[in-house]
Amino acid sequence: MAIDAARWRLEQRQRMDLSLAWHIAALSRSRTLPDLSTLLRPPEARKLEGAELERRRQEFEEMKERFSIGR
């Protein structure tokens, strides 16, 4: 599990680095810099419905079971 967690952290770090590079490149091509508060505002969460909602609930239940096995 430790190796899987380390791999996951590495993948997340790589995704963050790529996202940062993309945003820097996009902002460097912009004629005007957007207001900082606009850039820092978190995106609004979208409401889950139907099959996607059920899939997420199932994933959550499976995750809870995996964590409770060793206890």
C-alpha contacts under 8 A as a table, 3 or more apart, distances in Angstrom:
res1	aa1	res2	aa2	distance
1	M	4	D	5.04
1	M	5	A	6.05
2	A	5	A	5.04
2	A	6	A	6.13
3	I	6	A	5.05
3	I	7	R	6.12
4	D	7	R	5.07
4	D	8	W	6.11
5	A	8	W	5.02
5	A	9	R	6.17
6	A	9	R	5.09
6	A	10	L	6.18
7	R	10	L	5.07
7	R	11	E	6.19
8	W	11	E	5.10
8	W	12	Q	6.13
9	R	12	Q	5.07
9	R	13	R	6.09
10	L	13	R	5.05
10	L	14	Q	6.18
11	E	14	Q	5.09
11	E	15	R	6.22
12	Q	15	R	5.07
12	Q	16	M	6.18
13	R	16	M	5.05
13	R	17	D	6.12
14	Q	17	D	5.05
14	Q	18	L	6.17
15	R	18	L	5.16
15	R	19	S	6.10
16	M	19	S	5.05
16	M	20	L	6.09
17	D	20	L	5.07
17	D	21	A	6.18
18	L	21	A	5.09
18	L	22	W	6.13
19	S	22	W	5.10
19	S	23	H	6.18
20	L	23	H	5.17
20	L	24	I	6.13
21	A	24	I	5.15
21	A	25	A	6.18
22	W	25	A	5.19
22	W	26	A	6.08
23	H	26	A	5.01
23	H	27	L	5.98
24	I	27	L	5.22
24	I	28	S	6.04
25	A	28	S	5.14
25	A	29	R	6.54
26	A	29	R	5.40
26	A	30	S	6.56
27	L	30	S	5.06
27	L	33	L	6.84
30	S	33	L	6.45
34	P	38	T	6.82
34	P	39	L	7.10
35	D	38	T	5.38
35	D	39	L	6.74
36	L	39	L	5.10
36	L	40	L	6.17
37	S	40	L	5.08
37	S	41	R	6.01
38	T	41	R	5.39
48	L	52	E	6.42
48	L	53	L	5.15
49	E	52	E	6.08
49	E	53	L	4.98
49	E	54	E	7.85
50	G	53	L	5.45
50	G	54	E	6.45
51	A	54	E	5.13
51	A	55	R	6.03
52	E	55	R	5.02
52	E	56	R	6.18
53	L	56	R	5.23
53	L	57	R	6.24
54	E	57	R	5.04
54	E	58	Q	6.14
55	R	58	Q	5.12
55	R	59	E	6.20
56	R	59	E	5.03
56	R	60	F	6.15
57	R	60	F	5.07
57	R	61	E	6.24
58	Q	61	E	5.10
58	Q	62	E	6.18
59	E	62	E	5.11
59	E	63	M	6.11
60	F	63	M	5.05
60	F	64	K	6.21
61	E	64	K	5.13
61	E	65	E	6.31
62	E	65	E	5.14
62	E	66	R	6.28
63	M	66	R	5.15
63	M	67	F	6.38
64	K	67	F	5.28
64	K	68	S	6.24
65	E	68	S	5.15
65	E	69	I	6.25
66	R	69	I	5.61
67	F	70	G	6.87
67	F	71	R	7.87
68	S	71	R	5.41
